[in-house]
Amino acid sequence: MRNLLAILIAASAAASPAHAATIINKDSQPYMLKITESGQQSEIGIAPGESVDVCSAGCFLTMPNGDRETLAGTETVEIVGGKASIK
């Protein structure tokens, strides 16, 4: 019985969706964004009309204009006019 319970718990944990913030570029130009997650900084490119998932464990997002946002990993960020809008 304990083994069955352990299997069910493990299966439900594996089936639950991973959380990540989604960034959508609604502009007609590409952007390079800086992501700082768990003390590690990286850059990602996002093309016009593209969406990317980032920050599964929360992070800081820095836009090319220097705006910096704190993300928990559940938000949708839209880039419009070079500015980030968090939904």
Secondary structure, DSSP 8 states (H G I E B T S, - for coil): -HHHHHHHHHHHHHHS----EEEEE-SSS-EEEEEEETTEEEEEEE-TT-EEEE-TT-EEEE-TTS-EEEE-S--EEEEETTEEEE-
